[in-house]
């Protein structure tokens, strides 16, 4: 019988390990299948066509004209005309640079979206870890509290103080059950949010969080050079610079080449050739060039502002990470050992039906400390994920 039970338990564990996914697996699969990322990818593909089209000549204009004069009149004719616009030297290259800059902006938007998505999934996964860890310790403390209630009920002789201790423990047990019910709802909600972000159903996540050593601030700062917001702003600067070059070339007019063939029934046919251009005499192109230069200066200023913002976000994340690191070690290295010592001092009296109030009070204090420790681990890892996102990482 024991063998059968062992096999069944092993099968259950195996099944749970099969269906549980790691955070890395969630991230990898989501980056391949997320609809919002796919949308940007399709837009980039569309932009490829726009880049190719940007350097093409304008379509020629073909027209056929006639008149109502009798065929024996010299002016009677049917005319076939073709007009082709020839852009000034360098204009097609300038248009292509603008199109390539737009493509670069889309590509950076895609990379930024990937970074944002990964960061959001990490935050949600870390929230799931926190909620599940809280649920585990609540279950553990619920079990311990029940054991102590059973123990003290065996000592229910005539002492009113003993009855009060049991009632207090029962209230603590009720509070733990309320916390469990709340956590159950929060865990389900967190899995639903993670499934939405991942674009596939995730109902069992395999994840383990720890607090590593506290890295130095300088070790992170180099990574900020890869920030996707900064890269995007740089692409916008490059586009505006391409727009300035295009506006400069617009001061030079394009040439329209004309060729016609005239058919006359009673007279000789003939060809006509000509050319024309628009005269930039009203200063429109100068205003457009001035506007393009102003937009370039604006995009450069926004890039500098983004640098300040990115560094500010990094500082805040680093401060939170450092604070969580300190809290975790205060709890683990100082507070919890003291609590354990207090338990040792009360264990002997508890085993003989001593004061349950004291024991429950210490138990609640330990629970709160462990909750703070779990919260510190979560904040530490969320802050690390934020710094990784600011450094443009997607793993």
Steps between C-alpha positions, in 0.01 A plus 500: 500500500780739590664426166181592312466826694864584429449439128186717495680784678791472258259519206335809648837668545599405147178643359544823688858534375383434144234770500694759700693746285800708593509877464761474225269269304212743541714790379642309203161378382335837551761688298424267209121507520388825665243675272617853580858412400371324189313818406820706513680231298238526226536878498876460457439267204269764352772758552744283300275555198480871576880521504524332162227724357659820635788493250286430193421761234152646486269333252504664155185677383368392160224693322326487162342814355326592172298784349195547274670679211455342153781267401603732213595767751866511611393548864294179496684239705485221757772536760649236728695655789718359777634699797763366739608674819876484566585587861802716574821306567499350851127539569422132459784408735369754751151350481647155553689623808174631647328167430794308652484726806128420535585132475767545768247667729261208454779253572592683819133512599493123458807457720353736759170309496691174553686648799179641651317169452781299661513740795122479550509119486784492753309729734190283471700181548672644807160601635383140454808375685432743786133405528572128488776530761266697725236233449747226598602664825137582584421129457799412717397741776140383474619144560718604795215703653260205469756274669533741791124536536471119517786489748349762729153349479650193664590724795154661534450437865352795683726791407316795339834630376546176308160543335588857404823380345314244289247764391784733401659219301165432330481867397852480363400187308199682352722788391738254333209340314385842381851573374504165317169572328625842391826353372318230302310769308813710449696199368231417244485864391879515467504187283228649280705816450813301423308288248381817326853639482641167381218452243449141614356333808735479797354336810809355665826691514829353615698785652742554786616841620795577725692807612847500349791722599444873458679610178673838490322789333775549241464142379150585373562842348679375188194296406288815487672586170287224345176653622227461237342838571833666427545293185151600387573868560822467300305350210259793516795740486633317195161521330477874560853544366394311186197728476732803513707360213180437304377854570834645384473316169143621451647845426620350171210440259421173329493488120202380301599358159232510227484306174204497260420336170248678277316312223356702206298319232574737211838631616828375640504367856743658745652471848510767767747508790505725802576534866366693796558560868336659803666824609557519878458877514258541793723367779283199589796265490702730729223491760482121475877475544489728803221290652695179442807644673286606797358146526854362501596727790180397678577127460855556630363677807254217560786253479691689769185509713462124454859449619415684822176305541669163443772575755237620749299179456818299545585682823152438640511132408847462649394670826199267527720201428750606766224560754349157434845344536546663842151406621547139393826465691364678809214250509709193418818580694361687802125480558420136419787360713363703793152361439641146495668565835169625640335178380765297678425686823127435474507142367540341842202682648289439187559125519350502850203720414661836574387846386362469147473879464876540499551220251237631258645852528847374410351291220326807352819704528691229313233486232520876446879485479490219243243697300736798503783271389294370206400856405867606512602213269225603256596869503867411458425293189246747357758778538760282330255434216441874466874565473529220243216659301672839515808323359297361210511135607233255387598186688 
